[in-house]
Amino acid sequence: MLLTVLSVLFACEPKEEGIICSTDIRSSALVTVIDQDGSPIDNAEVTYTVDGTEGTFIDVWPNGQYVLGEEEAGDFVVDIYAEISTDDPCCQEAGTATLEFTIEENECHVETQEFETELEWELVCVDVDENGECG
């Protein structure tokens, strides 16, 4: 009898609901790269590592937004380099930045973070040769 009562009690006990995850793939980070005037840059060189290992996915959108990682979580280090032409054909504005952040994950996906960069700019010029050409 006691066994029957215990069986009924356990059978009526609510079962824990399982977590149902979607099948979509989440980006780890969205990094917007802009120039000194706030205009988007979509031709920057962007590389990153996660926990010291080279990142596996970068996509560029026309609005200067770089999509980093597909469900990658961990400590990110992102290096950005961009060049902008100037009126002087022998000089360019070069912008650089390094971002460091951590991407967390929950039971199903990473928690995407968004960043807007503030590049440090400097004028980079090459020497002019004896023919007046940039060297």
C-alpha positions in Angstrom: 0.0 0.0 0.0 2.8 2.4 0.9 4.4 1.7 -2.4 1.2 2.5 -4.3 0.8 5.8 -2.4 4.4 6.8 -3.2 4.0 5.8 -6.8 0.9 8.0 -7.1 2.7 11.0 -5.4 5.7 10.8 -7.7 3.5 10.4 -10.8 1.5 13.5 -9.9 4.6 15.6 -9.1 5.1 18.3 -11.8 7.9 17.5 -14.2 10.6 20.1 -14.8 10.1 21.8 -18.2 13.0 21.4 -20.6 14.5 24.5 -22.1 13.7 24.8 -25.8 16.3 26.7 -27.8 15.9 28.2 -31.2 18.0 26.9 -34.0 19.2 30.3 -35.2 22.8 31.3 -34.9 23.6 34.4 -32.8 26.5 36.7 -33.5 28.9 37.3 -30.6 29.5 41.0 -31.2 28.5 43.8 -33.5 31.3 46.4 -33.8 30.5 49.7 -35.7 33.6 51.4 -37.2 33.3 55.1 -37.9 35.7 57.8 -39.2 36.4 61.1 -37.5 33.2 62.6 -38.9 31.0 59.8 -37.7 30.6 58.2 -41.2 30.7 54.4 -41.4 33.9 52.6 -42.6 33.2 49.3 -44.3 36.7 48.6 -45.6 38.6 48.4 -42.3 40.9 45.4 -41.4 39.3 43.7 -38.4 40.7 40.7 -36.7 39.9 39.1 -33.3 40.8 36.4 -30.9 38.6 34.6 -28.3 40.5 33.3 -25.3 43.7 33.6 -27.3 42.5 31.6 -30.3 41.9 33.3 -33.7 38.2 34.1 -34.3 36.3 32.2 -36.9 33.8 34.5 -38.4 33.7 38.1 -39.6 31.0 39.7 -41.8 30.8 43.3 -42.9 27.6 45.2 -43.4 27.5 48.4 -45.5 26.7 50.6 -42.5 30.2 50.0 -41.1 29.1 47.2 -38.8 31.3 44.2 -38.4 29.7 41.0 -37.2 32.1 38.9 -35.1 31.7 35.3 -34.1 29.0 32.7 -34.5 28.0 31.6 -31.0 31.6 32.2 -29.7 31.8 33.1 -26.0 34.8 34.1 -24.0 37.4 36.9 -23.7 37.6 38.8 -27.0 40.4 41.0 -28.2 39.5 42.9 -31.5 42.1 44.8 -33.5 40.9 47.4 -36.0 42.9 49.3 -38.7 41.4 51.7 -41.2 42.9 54.1 -43.8 41.3 57.2 -45.3 42.7 59.0 -48.3 43.7 62.7 -48.0 44.2 65.5 -50.5 47.9 64.6 -50.5 48.4 61.4 -52.6 51.4 60.5 -50.5 49.5 60.7 -47.2 46.7 58.8 -45.6 44.8 59.1 -42.3 45.3 55.8 -40.4 43.0 54.8 -37.5 43.6 52.0 -35.1 41.7 50.6 -32.1 41.8 47.6 -29.8 38.7 46.5 -28.0 38.7 44.0 -25.2 35.5 42.5 -23.8 33.9 39.3 -22.6 30.9 37.6 -24.3 28.7 35.5 -22.0 26.5 32.6 -23.0 23.2 31.4 -21.6 21.6 27.9 -21.9 21.0 28.4 -25.6 23.0 31.2 -27.2 25.7 33.9 -26.7 24.5 37.2 -25.4 25.3 39.5 -28.4 27.0 42.8 -27.4 27.2 46.0 -29.6 30.2 48.4 -29.7 31.0 51.6 -31.5 34.7 52.2 -31.9 36.6 55.4 -31.3 39.7 55.0 -33.5 42.9 56.9 -32.8 43.9 58.7 -36.0 47.3 59.8 -37.2 48.6 61.1 -40.6 50.9 58.6 -42.3 53.0 59.8 -45.2 55.5 58.1 -47.5 58.6 59.8 -48.9 58.5 61.4 -52.3 61.2 60.1 -54.7 63.3 62.1 -57.1 60.6 61.9 -59.8 58.0 63.3 -57.4 56.3 59.9 -57.0 55.2 58.5 -53.7 57.7 55.9 -52.6 
